[in-house]
Amino acid sequence: MWKFIVRRLLITMPQIIILSVLVFLMAQAMPGDALTGMLDPNVDRATLEEQREKMGLNDPWYIQYRDWVAGAVQGDLGQSFRFKMPVTELMEQRIINSFWLSLVTLIFTYLIAIPLGILSGRYNDTLLDQGITGYTYIGFATPLFIFALVMLWVFGYNLGWFPTSGSVAPGLEPGTFDYFLSRIYHLILPGLSLALITTVNTVQYLRSEIIDTKQRDFIVTARAKGASESRVYNKHILRNSLLPIAAFFGWEITSLISGTVFIEQIFGYPGMGQLFLESINLRDYSVVTSVVLLFGIASILGALLSDIILSIVDPRIRIK
């Protein structure tokens, strides 16, 4: 077990290094540089070159990469020209909001997916199963941003059940109970919108696992011994079918990263996804590279977490 984890960690480290190089080179290929937007465009060329030399922007790319990595390791990701503050401090404010949105989305996802997957698998080829399967097909076919816009229009603007933007109502004191309730209230609609789309993979997988498990020999044996149907499902089928779902927890985190970018922009939710899109539009390069690097590392660590959980659930996949 520990050998498998160590080997996966050894594979993960080069992936993070390669990711950082690619992110840095892509940022270098973008028009402009880290100085863009920080100075008056009418400033004379001599002053501009002096500032560029002072910031090390005339150094070879590998020297700039070394300095960038050295700063990132120490928590210095540069300065945002738009927000006039350190990128690290800016991301700390936004990452908390994205964390709570991801957590609420995961809770909604499993609350929806597990019951639907169990019902669809247990009563497969029935009208109920066809209805649930139809929902998953619609979920696969519907673009997330279109579904989120419909949810916002119906429940936010038309019915007025939920707020249409922001992460908390203005004027509330942080730390109070009203502030906490407002935060939850602002999370429900974007979290539910994202969960209703991302849940379809889990529903289909759980359905397939239950149908496959029902046909195995040990289930036939349990029924032949006179075990009740409820005992067969609760003790044998569900236990064996739900375990692999835990292994997809890391992949759920990875899928949330791309989903929150659209959700936060559509719902005006001040998280990492909205910050990412704003920084691209404003060419705030320090923020863009930092956010892309963070998203990439989160995806790699999510895959690592899934592999570790899956190796615990099914020891057969461990590397010998």
KEDREN-851205 format. One record per residue (C-alpha): residue number from 1; residue in three letters; z, x, y. Coordinates in pm, 1 decimal. Example, Ala and Ser with C-alpha at 12.3 -4.5 7.8 and 13.67 -1.06 7.14 Angstrom:
+-----+--------+----------+----------+----------+
| num | residu |       pz |       px |       py |
+-----+--------+----------+----------+----------+
|   1 |    ALA |    780.0 |   1230.0 |   -450.0 |
|   2 |    SER |    714.0 |   1367.0 |   -106.0 |
+-----+--------+----------+----------+----------+
This chain:
+-----+--------+----------+----------+----------+
| num | residu |       pz |       px |       py |
+-----+--------+----------+----------+----------+
|   1 |    MET |      0.0 |      0.0 |      0.0 |
|   2 |    TRP |    103.1 |    267.5 |    249.9 |
|   3 |    LYS |   -195.9 |    481.2 |    153.0 |
|   4 |    PHE |   -424.8 |    191.2 |    239.3 |
|   5 |    ILE |   -259.3 |    141.6 |    580.3 |
|   6 |    VAL |   -277.1 |    513.3 |    661.1 |
|   7 |    ARG |   -644.4 |    527.6 |    564.9 |
|   8 |    ARG |   -724.4 |    225.1 |    778.9 |
|   9 |    LEU |   -539.4 |    382.7 |   1071.1 |
|  10 |    LEU |   -738.5 |    702.9 |   1026.1 |
|  11 |    ILE |  -1057.0 |    496.1 |   1042.6 |
|  12 |    THR |   -934.3 |    301.8 |   1345.9 |
|  13 |    MET |   -866.2 |    604.5 |   1565.9 |
|  14 |    PRO |  -1229.6 |    733.1 |   1565.3 |
|  15 |    GLN |  -1345.8 |    376.4 |   1633.1 |
|  16 |    ILE |  -1130.2 |    361.4 |   1947.6 |
|  17 |    ILE |  -1255.8 |    702.4 |   2061.5 |
|  18 |    ILE |  -1620.6 |    604.7 |   2009.1 |
|  19 |    LEU |  -1555.6 |    275.3 |   2188.2 |
|  20 |    SER |  -1407.6 |    455.3 |   2489.6 |
|  21 |    VAL |  -1708.9 |    689.4 |   2509.2 |
|  22 |    LEU |  -1954.7 |    399.0 |   2491.5 |
|  23 |    VAL |  -1766.7 |    198.9 |   2754.6 |
|  24 |    PHE |  -1757.1 |    498.3 |   2987.8 |
|  25 |    LEU |  -2127.5 |    579.8 |   2942.0 |
|  26 |    MET |  -2228.8 |    217.0 |   2999.1 |
|  27 |    ALA |  -2022.5 |    213.9 |   3317.9 |
|  28 |    GLN |  -2198.7 |    533.1 |   3425.4 |
|  29 |    ALA |  -2536.4 |    366.9 |   3363.3 |
|  30 |    MET |  -2453.5 |     72.6 |   3590.6 |
|  31 |    PRO |  -2591.1 |     82.1 |   3946.9 |
|  32 |    GLY |  -2347.4 |    240.0 |   4190.3 |
|  33 |    ASP |  -2020.5 |    409.4 |   4098.8 |
|  34 |    ALA |  -1644.7 |    380.7 |   4144.1 |
|  35 |    LEU |  -1693.0 |    446.5 |   4516.8 |
|  36 |    THR |  -1917.4 |    142.4 |   4559.8 |
|  37 |    GLY |  -1749.7 |   -119.5 |   4777.3 |
|  38 |    MET |  -1462.3 |    107.6 |   4882.2 |
|  39 |    LEU |  -1634.5 |    246.2 |   5191.7 |
|  40 |    ASP |  -1822.4 |     89.0 |   5479.8 |
|  41 |    PRO |  -2193.1 |     81.6 |   5382.1 |
|  42 |    ASN |  -2275.9 |    213.5 |   5730.8 |
|  43 |    VAL |  -2072.8 |    532.8 |   5685.3 |
|  44 |    ASP |  -2270.9 |    852.0 |   5727.7 |
|  45 |    ARG |  -2405.4 |   1029.4 |   5420.1 |
|  46 |    ALA |  -2198.6 |   1345.6 |   5474.0 |
|  47 |    THR |  -1872.5 |   1149.7 |   5463.8 |
|  48 |    LEU |  -1992.4 |    963.9 |   5154.4 |
|  49 |    GLU |  -2074.2 |   1287.5 |   4972.1 |
|  50 |    GLU |  -1740.3 |   1434.9 |   5074.6 |
|  51 |    GLN |  -1553.6 |   1138.8 |   4924.6 |
|  52 |    ARG |  -1767.1 |   1150.2 |   4610.6 |
|  53 |    GLU |  -1688.0 |   1518.9 |   4564.6 |
|  54 |    LYS |  -1318.5 |   1454.1 |   4626.1 |
|  55 |    MET |  -1311.5 |   1180.8 |   4361.9 |
|  56 |    GLY |  -1495.2 |   1399.9 |   4109.5 |
|  57 |    LEU |  -1797.4 |   1171.8 |   4092.0 |
|  58 |    ASN |  -2033.9 |   1468.0 |   4111.1 |
|  59 |    ASP |  -1881.7 |   1628.3 |   3800.1 |
|  60 |    PRO |  -2065.4 |   1615.1 |   3464.3 |
|  61 |    TRP |  -2004.6 |   1296.9 |   3268.8 |
|  62 |    TYR |  -1785.9 |   1464.9 |   3005.5 |
|  63 |    ILE |  -1554.7 |   1602.9 |   3275.4 |
|  64 |    GLN |  -1529.0 |   1258.5 |   3431.6 |
|  65 |    TYR |  -1464.7 |   1109.1 |   3085.2 |
|  66 |    ARG |  -1186.8 |   1360.6 |   3018.2 |
|  67 |    ASP |  -1019.3 |   1280.5 |   3349.9 |
|  68 |    TRP |  -1059.0 |    906.9 |   3288.3 |
|  69 |    VAL |   -901.2 |    926.3 |   2942.2 |
|  70 |    ALA |   -619.8 |   1148.1 |   3069.7 |
|  71 |    GLY |   -542.5 |    893.6 |   3339.5 |
|  72 |    ALA |   -565.9 |    599.5 |   3096.8 |
|  73 |    VAL |   -319.3 |    763.0 |   2856.4 |
|  74 |    GLN |    -74.2 |    795.8 |   3146.8 |
|  75 |    GLY |   -131.4 |    433.9 |   3252.1 |
|  76 |    ASP |   -355.8 |    519.1 |   3546.3 |
|  77 |    LEU |   -679.6 |    319.3 |   3519.9 |
|  78 |    GLY |   -786.5 |    372.2 |   3876.0 |
|  79 |    GLN |   -786.6 |    152.6 |   4185.9 |
|  80 |    SER |   -947.7 |   -188.2 |   4232.6 |
|  81 |    PHE |  -1136.6 |   -194.7 |   4561.7 |
|  82 |    ARG |  -1147.9 |   -576.6 |   4564.3 |
|  83 |    PHE |   -776.8 |   -639.6 |   4509.3 |
|  84 |    LYS |   -664.7 |   -316.9 |   4682.9 |
|  85 |    MET |   -414.9 |   -237.5 |   4409.3 |
|  86 |    PRO |   -390.6 |    -25.8 |   4090.9 |
|  87 |    VAL |   -591.8 |   -164.3 |   3799.0 |
|  88 |    THR |   -290.9 |   -133.0 |   3566.2 |
|  89 |    GLU |    -76.3 |   -350.9 |   3791.7 |
|  90 |    LEU |   -358.1 |   -602.8 |   3830.5 |
|  91 |    MET |   -413.0 |   -629.1 |   3454.8 |
|  92 |    GLU |    -40.2 |   -672.0 |   3389.8 |
|  93 |    GLN |    -45.5 |   -991.2 |   3596.7 |
|  94 |    ARG |   -353.1 |  -1134.5 |   3423.0 |
|  95 |    ILE |   -277.8 |  -1026.4 |   3065.3 |
|  96 |    ILE |     38.8 |  -1238.5 |   3058.4 |
|  97 |    ASN |   -164.1 |  -1550.0 |   3137.3 |
|  98 |    SER |   -424.2 |  -1464.0 |   2871.9 |
|  99 |    PHE |   -148.5 |  -1401.5 |   2618.4 |
| 100 |    TRP |     -0.1 |  -1747.6 |   2666.6 |
| 101 |    LEU |   -342.9 |  -1910.1 |   2653.2 |
| 102 |    SER |   -422.7 |  -1729.1 |   2327.6 |
| 103 |    LEU |    -84.6 |  -1823.7 |   2179.4 |
| 104 |    VAL |   -126.5 |  -2193.5 |   2264.3 |
| 105 |    THR |   -482.3 |  -2185.6 |   2127.7 |
| 106 |    LEU |   -365.5 |  -2030.4 |   1798.6 |
| 107 |    ILE |    -93.7 |  -2295.7 |   1762.7 |
| 108 |    PHE |   -344.1 |  -2576.1 |   1823.1 |
| 109 |    THR |   -594.4 |  -2411.2 |   1587.6 |
| 110 |    TYR |   -361.2 |  -2401.2 |   1289.3 |
| 111 |    LEU |   -207.6 |  -2740.9 |   1363.3 |
| 112 |    ILE |   -557.1 |  -2890.0 |   1348.2 |
| 113 |    ALA |   -725.7 |  -2671.5 |   1086.6 |
| 114 |    ILE |   -467.6 |  -2668.6 |    806.9 |
| 115 |    PRO |   -422.0 |  -3048.9 |    773.1 |
| 116 |    LEU |   -797.4 |  -3111.9 |    802.3 |
| 117 |    GLY |   -880.8 |  -2836.3 |    554.3 |
| 118 |    ILE |   -624.1 |  -2965.3 |    303.9 |
| 119 |    LEU |   -745.3 |  -3324.9 |    329.5 |
| 120 |    SER |  -1111.0 |  -3223.3 |    307.0 |
| 121 |    GLY |  -1051.3 |  -3001.1 |      4.3 |
| 122 |    ARG |   -822.9 |  -3239.0 |   -181.8 |
| 123 |    TYR |  -1047.5 |  -3542.1 |   -132.1 |
| 124 |    ASN |  -1381.1 |  -3363.9 |   -143.2 |
| 125 |    ASP |  -1700.5 |  -3567.7 |   -170.0 |
| 126 |    THR |  -1526.6 |  -3873.9 |    -25.2 |
| 127 |    LEU |  -1590.8 |  -4050.4 |    304.7 |
| 128 |    LEU |  -1292.2 |  -3869.1 |    456.1 |
| 129 |    ASP |  -1433.5 |  -3533.0 |    350.4 |
| 130 |    GLN |  -1774.0 |  -3621.2 |    493.1 |
| 131 |    GLY |  -1615.8 |  -3712.5 |    826.8 |
| 132 |    ILE |  -1421.7 |  -3384.1 |    847.9 |
| 133 |    THR |  -1724.6 |  -3183.4 |    737.1 |
| 134 |    GLY |  -1934.1 |  -3360.8 |    999.6 |
| 135 |    TYR |  -1681.1 |  -3254.6 |   1263.6 |
| 136 |    THR |  -1709.1 |  -2891.4 |   1154.0 |
| 137 |    TYR |  -2090.2 |  -2906.4 |   1164.7 |
| 138 |    ILE |  -2076.7 |  -3043.3 |   1517.8 |
| 139 |    GLY |  -1829.1 |  -2769.8 |   1607.6 |
| 140 |    PHE |  -2060.8 |  -2500.6 |   1470.0 |
| 141 |    ALA |  -2355.7 |  -2640.3 |   1666.5 |
| 142 |    THR |  -2181.9 |  -2703.8 |   2000.6 |
| 143 |    PRO |  -2171.5 |  -2414.7 |   2251.2 |
| 144 |    LEU |  -1817.4 |  -2349.5 |   2366.6 |
| 145 |    PHE |  -1896.9 |  -2356.0 |   2738.8 |
| 146 |    ILE |  -2068.6 |  -2696.8 |   2712.1 |
| 147 |    PHE |  -1780.4 |  -2845.9 |   2513.7 |
| 148 |    ALA |  -1526.7 |  -2704.1 |   2761.7 |
| 149 |    LEU |  -1719.4 |  -2850.7 |   3055.9 |
| 150 |    VAL |  -1721.5 |  -3193.8 |   2888.5 |
| 151 |    MET |  -1345.9 |  -3171.9 |   2820.2 |
| 152 |    LEU |  -1280.6 |  -3070.0 |   3181.3 |
| 153 |    TRP |  -1498.8 |  -3349.8 |   3317.7 |
| 154 |    VAL |  -1348.2 |  -3620.9 |   3094.7 |
| 155 |    PHE |   -978.0 |  -3532.1 |   3083.9 |
| 156 |    GLY |   -950.6 |  -3336.7 |   3406.6 |
| 157 |    TYR |  -1169.7 |  -3510.9 |   3664.0 |
| 158 |    ASN |  -1234.5 |  -3861.4 |   3525.7 |
| 159 |    LEU |   -903.0 |  -3945.1 |   3359.8 |
| 160 |    GLY |   -691.1 |  -3702.0 |   3560.7 |
| 161 |    TRP |   -460.9 |  -3632.6 |   3266.9 |
| 162 |    PHE |   -458.0 |  -3256.2 |   3312.8 |
| 163 |    PRO |   -499.1 |  -3010.5 |   3602.9 |
| 164 |    THR |   -849.0 |  -2874.5 |   3655.7 |
| 165 |    SER |   -763.2 |  -2519.5 |   3763.5 |
| 166 |    GLY |   -485.0 |  -2265.1 |   3799.0 |
| 167 |    SER |   -201.3 |  -2160.6 |   3569.5 |
| 168 |    VAL |     88.8 |  -2330.8 |   3749.4 |
| 169 |    ALA |    140.4 |  -2584.9 |   4025.3 |
| 170 |    PRO |    184.9 |  -2423.8 |   4368.8 |
| 171 |    GLY |    527.2 |  -2413.7 |   4530.2 |
| 172 |    LEU |    734.6 |  -2393.9 |   4211.1 |
| 173 |    GLU |   1002.8 |  -2130.4 |   4175.8 |
| 174 |    PRO |    943.9 |  -1886.9 |   3884.6 |
| 175 |    GLY |   1210.1 |  -1911.3 |   3616.2 |
| 176 |    THR |   1290.1 |  -2278.2 |   3673.2 |
| 177 |    PHE |   1239.4 |  -2548.3 |   3411.1 |
| 178 |    ASP |    976.8 |  -2723.1 |   3627.6 |
| 179 |    TYR |    784.8 |  -2395.8 |   3651.9 |
| 180 |    PHE |    789.7 |  -2359.9 |   3271.7 |
| 181 |    LEU |    670.5 |  -2718.4 |   3220.1 |
| 182 |    SER |    391.7 |  -2666.9 |   3471.7 |
| 183 |    ARG |    275.5 |  -2355.0 |   3289.7 |
| 184 |    ILE |    260.2 |  -2546.3 |   2959.9 |
| 185 |    TYR |     85.7 |  -2839.5 |   3128.6 |
| 186 |    HIS |   -187.1 |  -2610.4 |   3263.5 |
| 187 |    LEU |   -235.7 |  -2451.5 |   2918.4 |
| 188 |    ILE |   -287.2 |  -2767.5 |   2712.4 |
| 189 |    LEU |   -642.8 |  -2861.9 |   2809.7 |
| 190 |    PRO |   -802.5 |  -2512.3 |   2800.9 |
| 191 |    GLY |   -610.5 |  -2422.3 |   2483.1 |
| 192 |    LEU |   -709.8 |  -2744.4 |   2308.3 |
| 193 |    SER |  -1073.4 |  -2711.1 |   2418.6 |
| 194 |    LEU |  -1097.5 |  -2362.9 |   2269.1 |
| 195 |    ALA |   -904.3 |  -2458.7 |   1953.9 |
| 196 |    LEU |  -1125.9 |  -2757.5 |   1871.1 |
| 197 |    ILE |  -1425.9 |  -2522.6 |   1848.2 |
| 198 |    THR |  -1264.8 |  -2217.1 |   1687.0 |
| 199 |    THR |  -1084.0 |  -2426.5 |   1425.0 |
| 200 |    VAL |  -1401.4 |  -2520.5 |   1235.5 |
| 201 |    ASN |  -1422.9 |  -2184.0 |   1055.5 |
| 202 |    THR |  -1069.1 |  -2218.2 |    921.2 |
| 203 |    VAL |  -1127.6 |  -2578.6 |    813.6 |
| 204 |    GLN |  -1439.2 |  -2487.7 |    615.5 |
| 205 |    TYR |  -1279.1 |  -2183.1 |    457.1 |
| 206 |    LEU |   -964.4 |  -2370.4 |    352.6 |
| 207 |    ARG |  -1172.9 |  -2655.4 |    211.9 |
| 208 |    SER |  -1377.8 |  -2413.0 |      1.5 |
| 209 |    GLU |  -1063.7 |  -2234.9 |   -121.2 |
| 210 |    ILE |   -899.2 |  -2560.4 |   -232.8 |
| 211 |    ILE |  -1211.8 |  -2685.6 |   -411.4 |
| 212 |    ASP |  -1251.8 |  -2350.3 |   -585.8 |
| 213 |    THR |   -883.9 |  -2333.2 |   -684.7 |
| 214 |    LYS |   -890.9 |  -2687.2 |   -830.0 |
| 215 |    GLN |  -1144.4 |  -2574.4 |  -1089.2 |
| 216 |    ARG |   -955.9 |  -2269.3 |  -1216.1 |
| 217 |    ASP |   -807.9 |  -2248.2 |  -1563.8 |
| 218 |    PHE |   -442.0 |  -2232.4 |  -1460.5 |
| 219 |    ILE |   -479.7 |  -2564.1 |  -1273.8 |
| 220 |    VAL |   -632.8 |  -2726.3 |  -1582.8 |
| 221 |    THR |   -344.4 |  -2585.4 |  -1787.1 |
| 222 |    ALA |    -82.0 |  -2718.8 |  -1544.3 |
| 223 |    ARG |   -232.7 |  -3066.7 |  -1564.7 |
| 224 |    ALA |   -251.9 |  -3045.8 |  -1944.3 |
| 225 |    LYS |    121.6 |  -2971.1 |  -1955.5 |
| 226 |    GLY |    188.1 |  -3299.8 |  -1777.9 |
| 227 |    ALA |    264.9 |  -3172.0 |  -1428.0 |
| 228 |    SER |    240.9 |  -3442.5 |  -1162.2 |
| 229 |    GLU |    -53.7 |  -3436.0 |   -923.7 |
| 230 |    SER |    171.1 |  -3369.1 |   -624.3 |
| 231 |    ARG |    331.3 |  -3073.0 |   -804.1 |
| 232 |    VAL |    -10.0 |  -2934.7 |   -900.2 |
| 233 |    TYR |   -125.1 |  -2944.9 |   -537.2 |
| 234 |    ASN |    195.2 |  -2826.9 |   -370.7 |
| 235 |    LYS |    298.7 |  -2560.9 |   -621.1 |
| 236 |    HIS |    -33.5 |  -2426.4 |   -739.6 |
| 237 |    ILE |   -338.0 |  -2526.0 |   -537.6 |
| 238 |    LEU |   -199.1 |  -2508.8 |   -182.6 |
| 239 |    ARG |      2.8 |  -2194.6 |   -244.3 |
| 240 |    ASN |   -301.4 |  -2006.3 |   -370.0 |
| 241 |    SER |   -537.1 |  -2151.6 |   -110.5 |
| 242 |    LEU |   -323.6 |  -2097.1 |    199.0 |
| 243 |    LEU |   -245.8 |  -1729.9 |    138.1 |
| 244 |    PRO |   -595.6 |  -1603.0 |    228.6 |
| 245 |    ILE |   -579.3 |  -1801.2 |    553.7 |
| 246 |    ALA |   -309.4 |  -1561.0 |    673.5 |
| 247 |    ALA |   -558.1 |  -1277.3 |    644.2 |
| 248 |    PHE |   -779.7 |  -1443.7 |    905.3 |
| 249 |    PHE |   -506.4 |  -1426.1 |   1167.2 |
| 250 |    GLY |   -640.9 |  -1096.3 |   1300.0 |
| 251 |    TRP |   -995.9 |  -1230.2 |   1311.8 |
| 252 |    GLU |   -871.4 |  -1534.1 |   1503.1 |
| 253 |    ILE |   -737.4 |  -1296.6 |   1768.6 |
| 254 |    THR |  -1075.7 |  -1124.9 |   1786.2 |
| 255 |    SER |  -1264.9 |  -1452.8 |   1825.5 |
| 256 |    LEU |  -1026.3 |  -1567.0 |   2098.4 |
| 257 |    ILE |  -1124.6 |  -1269.9 |   2315.1 |
| 258 |    SER |  -1480.5 |  -1391.1 |   2360.8 |
| 259 |    GLY |  -1373.6 |  -1753.6 |   2387.8 |
| 260 |    THR |  -1116.7 |  -1701.3 |   2662.9 |
| 261 |    VAL |  -1379.7 |  -1541.4 |   2887.7 |
| 262 |    PHE |  -1567.0 |  -1874.1 |   2908.8 |
| 263 |    ILE |  -1258.5 |  -2094.5 |   2903.1 |
| 264 |    GLU |  -1080.4 |  -1911.5 |   3183.3 |
| 265 |    GLN |  -1387.9 |  -1918.9 |   3403.8 |
| 266 |    ILE |  -1456.3 |  -2288.5 |   3345.3 |
| 267 |    PHE |  -1095.0 |  -2398.4 |   3393.1 |
| 268 |    GLY |  -1027.3 |  -2157.2 |   3679.3 |
| 269 |    TYR |   -746.9 |  -2002.8 |   3475.2 |
| 270 |    PRO |   -640.3 |  -1662.5 |   3617.4 |
| 271 |    GLY |   -652.9 |  -1448.9 |   3304.2 |
| 272 |    MET |   -831.4 |  -1140.7 |   3175.5 |
| 273 |    GLY |  -1155.0 |  -1328.0 |   3106.2 |
| 274 |    GLN |  -1187.3 |  -1457.0 |   3460.6 |
| 275 |    LEU |  -1095.2 |  -1114.2 |   3596.0 |
| 276 |    PHE |  -1368.9 |   -960.4 |   3382.1 |
| 277 |    LEU |  -1643.2 |  -1190.9 |   3516.6 |
| 278 |    GLU |  -1524.7 |  -1157.4 |   3875.6 |
| 279 |    SER |  -1524.5 |   -778.4 |   3849.2 |
| 280 |    ILE |  -1880.1 |   -773.1 |   3713.2 |
| 281 |    ASN |  -2007.5 |   -989.7 |   3998.4 |
| 282 |    LEU |  -1831.5 |   -773.8 |   4258.4 |
| 283 |    ARG |  -1913.4 |   -443.1 |   4085.5 |
| 284 |    ASP |  -1547.2 |   -349.8 |   4065.2 |
| 285 |    TYR |  -1622.7 |    -77.6 |   3811.0 |
| 286 |    SER |  -1267.3 |     43.3 |   3753.4 |
| 287 |    VAL |  -1159.7 |   -306.0 |   3649.5 |
| 288 |    VAL |  -1471.9 |   -372.7 |   3439.4 |
| 289 |    THR |  -1436.6 |    -57.3 |   3228.6 |
| 290 |    SER |  -1062.6 |   -112.6 |   3181.8 |
| 291 |    VAL |  -1100.9 |   -476.0 |   3071.7 |
| 292 |    VAL |  -1389.6 |   -398.3 |   2833.6 |
| 293 |    LEU |  -1188.7 |   -113.1 |   2681.1 |
| 294 |    LEU |   -885.5 |   -340.1 |   2637.3 |
| 295 |    PHE |  -1095.0 |   -617.0 |   2477.6 |
| 296 |    GLY |  -1258.8 |   -365.8 |   2243.6 |
| 297 |    ILE |   -926.9 |   -214.1 |   2134.7 |
| 298 |    ALA |   -785.1 |   -563.6 |   2077.1 |
| 299 |    SER |  -1085.1 |   -646.5 |   1854.1 |
| 300 |    ILE |  -1042.8 |   -326.7 |   1652.6 |
| 301 |    LEU |   -668.9 |   -384.3 |   1610.1 |
| 302 |    GLY |   -734.8 |   -746.6 |   1512.5 |
| 303 |    ALA |   -966.5 |   -631.2 |   1235.2 |
| 304 |    LEU |   -704.0 |   -377.3 |   1126.1 |
| 305 |    LEU |   -436.9 |   -648.3 |   1115.3 |
| 306 |    SER |   -661.2 |   -872.3 |    904.0 |
| 307 |    ASP |   -728.5 |   -593.0 |    655.4 |
| 308 |    ILE |   -358.0 |   -515.0 |    620.8 |
| 309 |    ILE |   -262.3 |   -880.5 |    571.0 |
| 310 |    LEU |   -546.0 |   -929.7 |    322.2 |
| 311 |    SER |   -435.7 |   -621.7 |    125.7 |
| 312 |    ILE |    -88.2 |   -774.8 |     98.3 |
| 313 |    VAL |   -223.8 |  -1112.1 |    -11.2 |
| 314 |    ASP |   -485.6 |   -967.7 |   -249.2 |
| 315 |    PRO |   -401.2 |   -613.8 |   -369.4 |
| 316 |    ARG |   -741.6 |   -588.4 |   -539.4 |
| 317 |    ILE |   -915.1 |   -502.2 |   -211.3 |
| 318 |    ARG |   -697.3 |   -197.2 |   -142.1 |
| 319 |    ILE |   -875.0 |    135.7 |   -129.4 |
| 320 |    LYS |   -789.9 |    345.2 |   -432.0 |
+-----+--------+----------+----------+----------+
